[in-house]
Amino acid sequence: MIIRRTLLAAALASLSAIASLPAAAQPLQGNLRLVVPYAPGGSSDRVARIVAEKLTPKLGVPVIVENKAGAGGRLAAQQLRSTPADQNVLMLANPAIMVVAPLIYQDVGYDPEKDYQPVSHVSQYEFAVAVSSAVPVRELNHLLAWLRANPEKANFGVPATGSLPHFFALMVSEQANVKGQVVGYRGSGPLLNDLLGGQIPVAFDTLDTLLPQQDGGKLRILASSGKQRSPFAPNTPTFNEAGLKLAADGWNAFFAPAAMPAASVAQLSAAIAEVMKDPETQRRFTEAKLDPVASTAAQTRAMLTAYRAQWAPVVQKSGFKP
């Protein structure tokens, strides 16, 4: 009897301690789903799966990655906005979804500022310009001189129309006084095939996408878009070093639907930030040629505001319509 009373008292004390925890520290009720708006295999998918693997033991619940591709990521965003408050769902989004699409589509189906809550900024990446290794150009200023002399050949391949590489190509074209024609592809794979095959002379894409091809000797990256040289390509100059005063980057960040309780957002933001500070996580990100970022929800919101201020004028000035 004494043993039973002792066990019962201990159990009641444990329940009382759990009940007294702040809401943000309460365990999640049910699984956490991380929605990736693209097909498996891309950089967004890799980011989500690395984070999910580390989050599972930290949160004590299964963390499941779901790929919901369609409409350039807009389909997943449209579905996330109507998620009920009692469901644990985050979306890994990039500027194409949260900044560019709402500016170029008449009705994108969601409001990026009202329908979502920034949770955690987790990675950063740069853009780059490349030519095939068969092209006898080794410096950006040589390429620009050739394009000015041969305007009919000034075709810039990008992985998708309306993508950030598309608008970055327009920025370069304007800054360099080159009247280039942007040619959109259905992804990086077809773009690189045409670049290496000689069907298009110049490609703009993310640095992490182009680097493996350069490492294999198939193409030559002439400049990258960071403010400083990338640690992944220390021998590649920045656009600023190459003579164009340009710097730009992209990112991946987790967003929650507006209906998610603030306590849950705070809990998930803190947990993801801890995961991103883990040396093993950082190693896996750098192996994927991505810069890992550990960020609070407030820092993520501030980053997003600044990013919109930088890119909205570029997109609107281009006059681009899908």
VEXKE-351752 format. One record per residue: x, y, z of N, C-alpha, C in turn; residue number from 1. Coordinates in pm, whole numbers, plus 50000, padded with zeros to 5 digits. Each point is the difference from the previous one (the first is absolute). Example, Ala and Ser with C-alpha at 12.3 -4.5 7.8 and 13.67 -1.06 7.14 Angstrom:
<rs>
R nu nv nw cau cav caw cu cv cw num
R 51319 49431 50780 49911 50119 50000 50090 50120 50000 1
R 49965 50105 49928 50082 50119 50006 49923 50109 50073 2
</rs>
This chain:
<rs>
R nu nv nw cau cav caw cu cv cw num
R 50082 49880 50000 49918 50120 50000 50086 50126 50000 1
R 50107 49999 50083 50090 50115 50005 50065 50024 49864 2
R 50041 49889 49933 50063 50011 49869 49905 50060 49899 3
R 49872 49952 50001 49901 50051 49904 49976 50149 50021 4
R 49989 50040 50131 49978 50141 50028 50118 50084 49953 5
R 50120 49947 50018 50119 50073 49956 50003 50018 49850 6
R 49967 49890 49927 49997 50007 49854 49893 50097 49951 7
R 49880 49995 50067 49892 50088 49961 50038 50146 50023 8
R 50065 50027 50113 50043 50137 50030 50102 50048 49897 9
R 50091 49910 49962 50101 50037 49901 49936 50030 49865 10
R 49900 49918 49963 49933 50020 49873 49925 50133 49998 11
R 49930 50029 50113 49927 50126 50008 50093 50120 49994 12
R 50116 49986 50066 50098 50109 49998 50052 50022 49859 13
R 50023 49890 49925 50048 50010 49863 49898 50068 49910 14
R 49871 49962 50015 49895 50062 49921 49987 50148 50031 15
R 50014 50032 50130 49991 50139 50041 50113 50082 49938 16
R 50121 49941 49993 50115 50071 49943 49979 50026 49852 17
R 49946 49899 49930 49974 50016 49856 49896 50107 49976 18
R 49892 49999 50085 49893 50097 49982 50048 50142 50025 19
R 50101 50013 50086 50049 50133 50033 50099 50055 49899 20
R 50044 49919 49901 50093 50047 49898 49935 50108 49915 21
R 50077 50097 49953 49942 50098 49908 49953 49933 49873 22
R 49904 50066 49933 49939 49937 49882 50103 49965 49895 23
R 50102 50085 49982 50100 49976 49896 50082 49876 50025 24
R 50002 49951 50128 50080 49883 50032 49919 49872 49998 25
R 49868 50010 49982 49917 49881 49997 50036 49916 49878 26
R 49998 49865 50016 50029 49917 49884 49897 50019 49890 27
R 50044 49984 49874 49906 50009 49889 49897 49888 50008 28
R 49879 50031 49962 49894 49899 49993 49991 49949 49857 29
R 50055 49883 49977 49998 49944 49866 50127 50027 49922 30
R 50006 49945 49880 50119 50013 49916 50018 50143 49950 31
R 50122 50031 49959 50029 50126 49933 50027 49970 49854 32
R 49932 50071 49911 50021 49983 49856 50078 50120 49945 33
R 50103 49971 49924 50077 50102 49931 49970 49988 49851 34
R 49930 50097 49946 49958 49996 49860 50107 50065 49913 35
R 50044 49926 49899 50094 50052 49900 49921 50022 49871 36
R 49997 50123 49946 49915 50029 49884 50056 49951 49867 37
R 50102 49915 50003 50065 49952 49879 50018 49849 50006 38
R 50038 49944 49887 50021 49855 49992 50122 49959 50082 39
R 50009 49872 50039 50117 49952 50074 50128 50014 49919 40
R 50111 50018 50072 50131 50000 49934 50066 50135 49987 41
R 49923 50109 50011 50059 50133 49986 50058 50050 50131 42
R 50056 50121 49997 50063 50054 50120 49900 50026 50110 43
R 49878 50043 49966 49897 50023 50103 49966 49869 50070 44
R 49990 49894 49923 49969 49869 50057 50112 49953 50092 45
R 50125 50022 49960 50113 49959 50084 50000 50077 50132 46
R 49973 50129 49994 49996 50082 50121 49894 49947 50095 47
R 49880 49976 49950 49890 49955 50085 50031 49866 50065 48
R 50061 49910 49927 50026 49866 50056 50112 50002 50104 49
R 50098 50084 49982 50105 50012 50102 49939 50054 50130 50
R 49919 50105 49987 49937 50060 50118 49903 49902 50065 51
R 49921 49929 49920 49903 49905 50056 50069 49891 50081 52
R 50110 49949 49949 50073 49894 50070 50047 50046 50138 53
R 50044 50125 50008 50050 50053 50127 49887 50044 50093 54
R 49888 50042 49942 49888 50048 50082 49927 49888 50072 55
R 49996 49882 49939 49921 49889 50056 50037 49970 50145 56
R 50127 49974 50033 50033 49973 50140 49985 50124 50090 57
R 50016 50117 49944 49992 50122 50081 49856 50028 50043 58
R 49905 49978 49909 49859 50026 50031 49930 49880 50062 59
R 50056 49881 49980 49939 49881 50056 49879 49950 49924 60
R 49982 50047 49876 49891 49954 49915 50055 49976 49861 61
R 49937 49915 49920 50046 49981 49862 49991 50129 49920 62
R 50104 50030 49924 50000 50116 49910 50006 49947 49858 63
R 49896 50025 49924 49981 49939 49869 50013 50105 49890 64
R 50081 49971 49898 50015 50090 49885 49901 49959 49893 65
R 49921 50096 49952 49904 49976 49894 50032 50089 49880 66
R 50016 49940 49885 50025 50076 49877 49867 50025 49931 67
R 49967 50129 49983 49876 50040 49932 50035 50094 49886 68
R 50048 49942 49892 50043 50081 49886 49880 50046 49919 69
R 50017 50111 49933 49896 50049 49911 49996 50151 49993 70
R 49983 50054 49881 49987 50143 49977 50117 50079 50057 71
R 50121 49946 49986 50118 50070 50046 50004 50024 50149 72
R 49933 49915 50078 49998 50014 50145 49874 50067 50052 73
R 49923 50060 49912 49881 50075 50043 49891 49908 50051 74
R 49994 49879 49947 49896 49906 50043 50014 49969 50149 75
R 50120 49970 50044 50023 49970 50141 49967 50121 50087 76
R 50037 50118 49953 49972 50122 50077 49850 50023 50013 77
R 49925 49974 49894 49855 50016 50005 49937 49903 50099 78
R 50052 49879 50006 49946 49900 50093 50037 50033 50144 79
R 50122 50050 50021 50044 50029 50136 49917 50110 50065 80
R 49959 50099 49924 49931 50115 50057 49870 49963 50071 81
R 49939 49889 49959 49872 49959 50060 50016 49889 50103 82
R 50122 49972 50047 50023 49896 50098 49939 50038 50134 83
R 49921 49910 50063 49940 50031 50130 50106 50022 50108 84
R 49962 50071 50105 50094 50036 50106 50051 49880 50078 85
R 49924 49889 50000 50040 49884 50080 50093 49905 49925 86
R 50042 50036 49881 50092 49915 49923 50141 50060 50000 87
R 50099 49913 50016 50140 50043 50003 50061 49987 49861 88
R 49997 50108 49925 50049 49998 49862 50084 50125 49975 89
R 50119 49980 49943 50084 50110 49955 50032 49980 49852 90
R 50025 50108 49931 50042 49992 49860 50138 50061 49986 91
R 50087 49931 49927 50131 50054 49967 49987 50078 49871 92
R 50011 50132 50008 49977 50084 49882 50125 50080 49967 93
R 50001 50052 49877 50110 50083 49952 49945 50129 49942 94
R 50084 50091 49951 49950 50128 49949 49905 49987 49881 95
R 50014 49895 49920 49911 49984 49885 49855 49995 50045 96
R 49974 49936 50114 49864 49985 50051 49956 50121 50080 97
R 50089 50048 50087 49963 50104 50096 50021 50143 49950 98
R 50077 50019 49895 50029 50136 49953 49959 50018 49854 99
R 50051 49912 49912 49983 50022 49857 49858 49970 49952 100
R 49947 49881 50030 49869 49960 49947 49889 50100 50031 101
R 49991 50053 50122 49893 50097 50027 50013 50130 49921 102
R 50119 50027 49947 50020 50122 49921 49967 49981 49853 103
R 50009 49879 49950 49985 49980 49856 49869 49933 49960 104
R 49929 49938 50097 49872 49937 49967 49886 50090 50047 105
R 49897 50011 49918 49887 50084 50034 49928 49949 50124 106
R 49987 49868 50012 49938 49941 50118 50078 49875 50036 107
R 50093 50014 50094 50088 49888 50035 49930 49901 50094 108
R 49889 50041 50060 49925 49907 50086 50038 50005 50146 109
R 50086 50093 50038 50038 50016 50140 50064 50136 50019 110
R 50003 50047 50125 50066 50125 50036 50125 49964 50080 111
R 50119 50023 49947 50121 49954 50068 50024 50066 50136 112
R 49940 50117 50022 50022 50070 50127 49892 49970 50103 113
R 49877 49972 49956 49890 49978 50093 49971 49852 50028 114
R 50031 49914 49906 49960 49859 50012 50102 49912 50070 115
R 50121 50053 50026 50106 49915 50058 50076 50075 50109 116
R 50064 49921 50084 50087 50053 50104 50143 49950 49976 117
R 50098 50088 49987 50138 49954 49989 50041 49925 50125 118
R 50067 49886 49982 50041 49917 50113 50151 49998 50016 119
R 50071 49961 49893 50146 49992 50011 50066 49999 49863 120
R 50093 50089 49982 50085 50007 49881 50113 49898 50019 121
R 50016 49906 49903 50093 49889 50023 50116 49991 49902 122
R 49989 50062 49882 50113 49990 49907 50004 50118 49906 123
R 50118 50023 49947 50026 50110 49908 50075 49944 49879 124
R 49974 50055 49883 50074 49956 49882 50021 50118 49906 125
R 50095 49984 49910 50035 50106 49906 49965 49959 49859 126
R 50005 50097 49909 49982 49977 49857 50135 50011 49931 127
R 50006 49951 49878 50125 50005 49925 49971 49997 49851 128
R 50098 50044 49923 49991 49995 49854 50108 49905 49950 129
R 49965 49919 49902 50094 49899 49951 49992 49987 49849 130
R 50111 49952 49943 50006 49966 49857 50055 49859 49991 131
R 49979 49936 49887 50056 49868 49977 50152 50008 49997 132
R 50065 49895 50043 50147 49998 49999 50055 50008 49858 133
R 49915 49973 49899 50044 50010 49861 50005 50145 49951 134
R 49935 50090 50076 50000 50142 49962 50130 50064 50046 135
R 50074 50065 49913 50132 50056 50036 49989 50133 50074 136
R 49922 50002 50107 49984 50120 50082 50029 49962 50144 137
R 50088 50075 50065 50039 49967 50136 49970 50111 50100 138
R 49957 50117 49951 49968 50110 50089 49867 50063 49959 139
R 49929 50053 50099 49868 50057 49973 50008 50118 49904 140
R 50100 50087 50015 50007 50117 49911 50024 49959 49855 141
R 50071 49888 49979 50018 49949 49864 49867 49950 49942 142
R 49923 49932 50086 49869 49952 49955 49909 50117 49964 143
R 49997 50103 50084 49912 50113 49974 50041 50073 49873 144
R 50130 50012 49977 50047 50065 49877 49956 49921 49877 145
R 50007 49868 50010 49957 49914 49888 49849 50013 49976 146
R 49922 50007 50110 49855 50011 49986 49961 50135 49940 147
R 50072 50107 50036 49971 50131 49942 50032 50001 49851 148
R 50104 49929 49964 50040 49994 49859 49910 49908 49919 149
R 49935 49907 50068 49913 49902 49932 49864 49995 50068 150
R 49923 50110 49994 49873 50005 50074 49900 49892 49959 151
R 50011 49954 49876 49908 49894 49956 50025 49868 50072 152
R 50116 49987 50063 50034 49878 50073 49988 50017 50152 153
R 49950 50115 50043 49992 50028 50143 49875 49936 50060 154
R 50003 49869 50006 49890 49923 50059 50045 49944 50135 155
R 49923 50031 50105 50033 49955 50134 49903 49890 50042 156
R 50051 49880 50021 49915 49891 50047 49981 50007 50151 157
R 49876 49976 50045 49968 49996 50143 49914 49876 50026 158
R 50001 49948 50123 49928 49875 50026 49849 50010 49990 159
R 49945 50121 50010 49855 50017 49987 49969 50147 49978 160
R 49901 50029 49916 49957 50138 49986 49934 50044 50130 161
R 50027 50122 50041 49945 50050 50125 50076 49958 50124 162
R 50110 49928 49981 50082 49957 50114 50096 50112 50039 163
R 50063 49988 50117 50098 50100 50040 50120 50006 49905 164
R 50053 49885 49951 50106 50011 49898 49956 50081 49878 165
R 49872 49990 49963 49946 50080 49889 50017 50149 50028 166
R 49955 50044 50118 50007 50142 50030 50144 50046 50028 167
R 50081 49909 50052 50140 50036 50019 50068 50019 49864 168
R 49964 49917 49903 50054 50016 49864 49961 50136 49942 169
R 49877 50044 50028 49958 50132 49954 50080 50111 50069 170
R 50029 49982 50129 50081 50098 50072 50139 50011 49938 171
R 50060 49885 49969 50132 49999 49939 49995 50066 49862 172
R 49899 49965 49924 49986 50054 49865 49991 50153 50002 173
R 49920 50054 50093 49984 50145 50011 50130 50066 50047 174
R 50061 49941 50102 50122 50057 50057 50114 50000 49897 175
R 50005 49895 49918 50109 49985 49903 49970 50064 49865 176
R 49877 50056 49986 49959 50062 49874 50005 49898 49886 177
R 49946 49883 50030 49990 49894 49899 49851 49968 49981 178
R 49953 50010 49877 49859 49971 49974 49983 49850 49979 179
R 49991 49929 50112 49990 49856 49993 49856 49951 49995 180
R 49982 49884 49942 49871 49933 49995 50002 49885 50099 181
R 49909 50001 50097 49995 49893 50099 49920 49883 49944 182
R 50059 49881 50009 49936 49877 49951 49973 49910 50120 183
R 49872 49976 50028 49963 49919 50115 49993 49853 49966 184
R 50045 49915 50095 49996 49855 49982 49909 49937 50105 185
R 49976 49873 49987 49921 49925 50098 50091 49934 50102 186
R 50081 50082 50065 50090 49947 50102 50145 50013 49962 187
R 50087 49976 50099 50144 50014 49981 50057 49892 49908 188
R 49943 49879 50006 50050 49891 49918 49998 50032 49851 189
R 49883 50035 49945 49995 50036 49857 50086 50120 49966 190
R 50008 50097 50090 50084 50118 49976 50146 49959 49984 191
R 50050 49919 50092 50141 49960 49994 50027 49912 49879 192
R 49903 49917 49963 50019 49918 49879 50022 50087 49877 193
R 49920 50107 49988 50014 50089 49885 50126 50084 50008 194
R 50039 50040 50121 50123 50076 50015 50120 49916 49958 195
R 50006 49877 50050 50114 49914 49969 49997 49954 49854 196
R 49879 49995 49943 49988 49958 49860 50019 50113 49901 197
R 50017 50123 50051 50024 50112 49911 49876 50066 49945 198
R 49880 49958 50047 49876 50061 49949 49976 50139 50058 199
R 50059 50028 50115 49988 50132 50061 50137 50039 50055 200
R 50043 50126 49982 50138 50035 50036 50024 50029 50147 201
R 49895 50046 50072 50018 50047 50137 49887 49947 50087 202
R 50033 49963 50123 49897 49953 50093 50012 50075 50133 203
R 49884 50036 50056 49990 50054 50135 49923 49900 50085 204
R 50058 49962 50112 49933 49905 50089 50059 50019 50140 205
R 49958 49916 50094 50057 50009 50134 50140 49940 49999 206
R 50085 50053 50087 50139 49956 50003 50009 49852 50035 207
R 49918 49953 50095 50008 49859 50041 49962 49907 49886 208
R 49918 50046 49906 49963 49918 49884 50113 49993 49898 209
R 50072 50111 49982 50104 50006 49897 50132 49939 50044 210
R 50030 50004 50130 50130 49955 50047 50036 49856 49963 211
R 49910 49902 50016 50039 49862 49964 50043 49987 49855 212
R 49935 50077 49910 50038 49995 49859 50137 50064 49977 213
R 50029 50106 50075 50133 50059 49988 50107 49906 50056 214
R 49968 49937 50113 50095 49905 50058 50029 49884 49903 215
R 49901 49968 49917 50019 49895 49901 50063 50049 49872 216
R 50037 50127 49993 50066 50055 49883 49908 50028 49883 217
R 49868 50004 50022 49907 50014 49889 49960 50145 49973 218
R 50012 50086 50100 49967 50141 49979 50094 50087 50081 219
R 49991 50130 49976 50087 50096 50069 49912 50109 50062 220
R 50006 50014 50132 49925 50104 50069 50085 50127 49998 221
R 49941 50110 49948 50076 50123 49983 49985 50097 50117 222
R 49889 49994 50071 49980 50089 50115 49886 49947 50085 223
R 50006 50030 50129 49892 49964 50092 49945 50126 50066 224
R 49881 49991 50055 49925 50120 50037 50014 50045 50144 225
R 50086 49937 50078 50015 50040 50140 50076 50130 50016 226
R 49990 50056 50121 50077 50121 50030 50148 49967 50013 227
R 50028 49875 50038 50137 49950 50006 50006 49869 49924 228
R 50120 49955 49969 50016 49873 49928 49942 49885 50083 229
R 49935 49910 49932 49942 49885 50070 50109 49906 50049 230
R 49986 49947 50121 50098 49901 50046 49996 49872 49917 231
R 49889 49981 49926 49988 49883 49914 50069 50021 49865 232
R 50028 50126 49967 50068 50031 49873 50096 50116 50023 233
R 50105 49978 50078 50090 50109 50037 50078 50061 49883 234
R 50010 49927 49890 50072 50053 49884 49909 50073 49902 235
R 49871 50005 50030 49904 50068 49913 49974 50140 50053 236
R 50022 50104 49919 49978 50137 50048 49852 50031 50018 237
R 49973 50099 50083 49863 50050 50010 49972 50089 49879 238
R 49872 50032 49977 49968 50093 49892 50064 50136 50025 239
R 50005 50039 50126 50062 50128 50033 50148 50000 49962 240
R 50070 49891 50031 50141 49989 49963 50017 49997 49849 241
R 49899 49945 49931 50008 49989 49854 49957 50127 49929 242
R 49962 50103 50077 49969 50128 49937 49856 50044 50003 243
R 49908 49916 50052 49859 50038 50010 49961 50012 50147 244
R 49945 50115 50036 49963 50021 50140 49867 49933 50030 245
R 50007 49868 50016 49881 49919 50025 50027 49901 50112 246
R 49901 49980 50083 50006 49895 50102 49857 49955 50028 247
R 49978 49871 50002 49866 49947 50023 50011 49857 50047 248
R 49898 49954 50069 49999 49861 50045 49857 49950 50015 249
R 49988 49873 50029 49871 49938 50024 50003 49930 50133 250
R 49886 49944 50041 49992 49938 50132 49891 49894 50004 251
R 50007 49919 50103 49892 49908 50036 49959 50031 50143 252
R 49871 50006 50026 49952 50028 50136 49870 49924 50023 253
R 49975 49967 50126 49876 49932 50036 49892 50103 50036 254
R 49879 49971 49954 49885 50086 50029 49886 49915 50057 255
R 49925 50060 50092 49883 49936 50058 49875 50071 49948 256
R 49887 49930 49995 49876 50069 49964 49964 50103 50106 257
R 49926 50102 49961 49964 50107 50093 49921 49948 50119 258
R 49929 49888 49982 49916 49946 50108 50079 49930 50111 259
R 50127 49965 49976 50077 49928 50102 50017 50088 50124 260
R 49975 49946 50121 50016 50078 50123 50142 50054 50015 261
R 50011 50120 50057 50130 50064 50016 50096 49915 50081 262
R 49947 49928 50102 50087 49916 50083 50063 49889 49918 263
R 49924 49942 49907 50054 49893 49916 50105 50055 49904 264
R 49974 50118 49946 50098 50063 49910 50131 50024 50075 265
R 49988 50051 50124 50120 50028 50079 50077 49873 50032 266
R 49927 49894 50034 50065 49873 50031 50073 49943 49880 267
R 49934 50001 49884 50061 49943 49879 50117 50086 49952 268
R 49986 50132 50012 50109 50088 49961 50125 49973 50084 269
R 49980 49986 50132 50114 49974 50089 50063 49865 49970 270
R 49917 49898 49975 50051 49866 49974 50080 49996 49869 271
R 49949 50066 49896 50070 50001 49871 50131 50078 50011 272
R 49999 50111 50074 50123 50077 50019 50106 49916 50070 273
R 49959 49920 50099 50095 49911 50069 50056 49896 49904 274
R 49913 49946 49917 50045 49901 49900 50103 50063 49906 275
R 49976 50125 49960 50089 50065 49905 50134 50039 50062 276
R 50008 50004 50132 50127 50027 50068 50083 49874 50021 277
R 49938 49884 49975 50067 49872 50022 50112 49982 49897 278
R 50122 49968 50042 50112 49986 49906 49975 49896 49890 279
R 49931 49892 50033 49971 49898 49900 49907 50054 49893 280
R 49898 50076 50042 49909 50062 49904 50076 50096 49909 281
R 50085 50082 50059 50076 50096 49921 50093 49931 49902 282
R 50059 49889 50041 50088 49924 49910 49921 49949 49879 283
R 49880 49947 50025 49920 49945 49891 49952 50109 49904 284
R 49972 50117 50054 49961 50112 49914 50117 50044 49911 285
R 50117 50014 50059 50114 50045 49921 50040 49896 49896 286
R 49979 49873 50029 50027 49897 49900 49907 50015 49880 287
R 49879 50053 50026 49904 50025 49891 50022 50136 49936 288
R 50111 50068 50036 50036 50131 49946 49896 50107 50037 289
R 49942 49988 50119 49903 50096 50052 50053 50059 50130 290
R 49977 50128 50021 50043 50064 50124 49891 49981 50106 291
R 50030 49932 50110 49900 49981 50105 49978 50129 50078 292
R 49877 50020 50044 49963 50120 50076 49917 49958 50121 293
R 50031 50055 50116 49919 49981 50121 49933 50133 50031 294
R 49867 50003 50000 49930 50127 50007 49872 49989 50082 295
R 49966 50105 50074 49874 50006 50072 49888 50040 49905 296
R 49877 49990 50048 49886 50043 49919 50007 50149 49969 297
R 50040 50080 50100 50009 50145 49980 50109 50034 49898 298
R 50113 49932 50008 50108 50024 49904 49959 49959 49860 299
R 49924 49891 49990 49952 49954 49869 49905 50102 49939 300
R 49912 50056 50082 49906 50102 49952 50076 50124 49950 301
R 50101 50042 50075 50078 50117 49960 50075 49974 49869 302
R 50056 49878 49985 50068 49964 49877 49904 50007 49882 303
R 49880 49949 50019 49901 49996 49894 49959 50140 49958 304
R 49982 50089 50097 49963 50139 49969 50108 50068 49917 305
R 50126 49982 50039 50111 50060 49926 50011 49940 49860 306
R 49975 49871 49989 50012 49933 49871 49894 50051 49902 307
R 49878 50017 50051 49894 50053 49914 50034 50140 49952 308
R 50058 50080 50087 50036 50137 49962 50106 50000 49890 309
R 50091 49900 50000 50104 49993 49898 49946 49950 49867 310
R 49916 49897 50003 49962 49932 49877 49873 50050 49935 311
R 49906 50054 50077 49873 50044 49941 50021 50101 49888 312
R 50086 50102 50017 50021 50094 49889 50058 49934 49876 313
R 50089 49902 50019 50061 49931 49886 49895 49924 49921 314
R 49915 49927 50072 49896 49919 49934 49899 50090 49930 315
R 49956 50106 50069 49899 50088 49943 50054 50077 49880 316
R 50125 50043 50007 50059 50075 49889 50014 49915 49875 317
R 50020 49869 50020 50018 49912 49884 49875 49990 49915 318
R 49884 50022 50061 49874 49987 49927 49965 49857 49966 319
R 50072 49904 50060 49978 49860 49964 49861 49952 50042 320
R 49933 49930 49910 49873 49934 50030 50009 49856 49953 321
R 49951 49904 50080 50009 49859 49961 49927 49975 49869 322
</rs>
